[in-house]
Amino acid sequence: MYIMKRARIRFLVEILLITIMFIGWIMMLYGKIPHSFQIFLVATVAFAIIYRKNIWIERLGMVMIVFGLFSLCQPFTIILYQCGFQTVLAGTLAFIIVSHKPVTSTRKQ
């Protein structure tokens, strides 16, 4: 009972962090809130620490790095250019955090 409740809380926290990460990135794109980069960065780092499946966070970090580099190099819109470096930074931090996390076994022995 306690383990199911704890797993459900962990799942809700993960969903909340994903939502905050997405909202922070959207706010960073449009520049409506002055501290949107800090919201995006803290949510990304917290999600990288909390989420158990390291391979998905590694992939998310790599996708964020590639998208940030694309945003910096594309000639189409200034909005993507403005948030490109922050996206690269958040992806790099997520990748570094996950690569230093110990691998935990999810199987019961």
C-alpha positions as CSV (number, residue, x, y, z in Angstrom):
1,M,0.0,0.0,0.0
2,Y,2.7,2.5,1.0
3,I,4.8,1.6,-2.0
4,M,1.9,2.1,-4.4
5,K,1.1,5.5,-2.8
6,R,4.8,6.5,-3.1
7,A,5.0,5.4,-6.7
8,R,1.8,7.4,-7.5
9,I,3.2,10.5,-5.8
10,R,6.5,10.1,-7.8
11,F,4.5,9.8,-11.0
12,L,2.5,13.0,-10.3
13,V,5.7,14.9,-9.4
14,E,7.2,13.8,-12.7
15,I,4.2,14.9,-14.7
16,L,4.2,18.2,-12.8
17,L,7.9,18.8,-13.6
18,I,7.4,18.0,-17.3
19,T,4.5,20.5,-17.4
20,I,6.5,23.2,-15.6
21,M,9.5,22.5,-18.0
22,F,7.2,22.9,-21.0
23,I,5.5,26.0,-19.7
24,G,8.9,27.6,-18.8
25,W,10.2,26.9,-22.3
26,I,7.1,28.4,-23.9
27,M,7.3,31.5,-21.6
28,M,11.0,31.7,-22.5
29,L,10.1,31.8,-26.2
30,Y,7.7,34.6,-25.9
31,G,9.5,36.5,-23.2
32,K,6.4,37.3,-21.1
33,I,7.9,36.5,-17.7
34,P,11.4,37.7,-16.8
35,H,12.5,34.6,-14.9
36,S,11.2,32.0,-17.3
37,F,14.7,30.7,-18.0
38,Q,15.2,30.0,-14.3
39,I,11.9,28.1,-14.2
40,F,12.8,26.1,-17.2
41,L,16.3,25.3,-15.9
42,V,15.2,24.3,-12.4
43,A,12.4,22.1,-13.7
44,T,14.8,20.4,-16.1
45,V,17.4,19.7,-13.5
46,A,14.8,18.5,-10.9
47,F,13.3,16.2,-13.5
48,A,16.7,14.8,-14.4
49,I,17.4,14.1,-10.7
50,I,14.0,12.5,-9.9
51,Y,13.2,10.5,-13.0
52,R,14.4,6.9,-12.7
53,K,14.9,5.9,-16.3
54,N,18.3,7.4,-17.1
55,I,18.2,6.4,-20.8
56,W,15.1,8.7,-21.5
57,I,16.7,11.7,-19.8
58,E,19.9,11.1,-21.8
59,R,17.9,11.1,-24.9
60,L,15.9,14.2,-23.8
61,G,19.2,16.0,-23.0
62,M,20.6,15.1,-26.5
63,V,17.4,16.3,-28.2
64,M,17.5,19.5,-26.3
65,I,21.2,20.1,-27.3
66,V,20.5,19.4,-30.9
67,F,17.3,21.6,-30.9
68,G,19.2,24.4,-29.2
69,L,22.0,24.2,-31.7
70,F,19.5,24.2,-34.6
71,S,17.8,27.2,-32.9
72,L,21.2,29.0,-32.8
73,C,22.1,28.3,-36.5
74,Q,18.7,28.7,-38.2
75,P,18.1,31.9,-40.2
76,F,14.3,31.9,-40.0
77,T,13.1,33.5,-36.8
78,I,14.8,35.5,-34.0
79,I,12.6,34.0,-31.3
80,L,14.2,30.6,-31.6
81,Y,17.6,32.2,-31.8
82,Q,17.0,34.0,-28.5
83,C,16.3,30.9,-26.5
84,G,18.7,28.6,-28.3
85,F,21.6,28.9,-25.8
86,Q,19.4,28.4,-22.8
87,T,18.0,25.2,-24.4
88,V,21.6,24.0,-25.1
89,L,22.5,24.8,-21.5
90,A,19.5,23.0,-20.0
91,G,20.1,19.9,-22.2
92,T,23.8,19.8,-21.2
93,L,23.0,20.0,-17.5
94,A,20.4,17.3,-17.8
95,F,22.8,15.0,-19.7
96,I,25.6,15.7,-17.2
97,I,23.4,15.0,-14.2
98,V,22.1,11.7,-15.6
99,S,25.5,10.5,-16.6
100,H,26.7,10.9,-13.0
101,K,23.7,9.3,-11.4
102,P,24.2,5.7,-10.2
103,V,22.4,3.1,-12.2
104,T,19.7,1.5,-10.0
105,S,18.3,-1.9,-10.7
106,T,14.5,-2.0,-10.9
107,R,14.2,-5.8,-10.7
108,K,13.6,-7.4,-7.3
109,Q,16.1,-10.0,-6.2
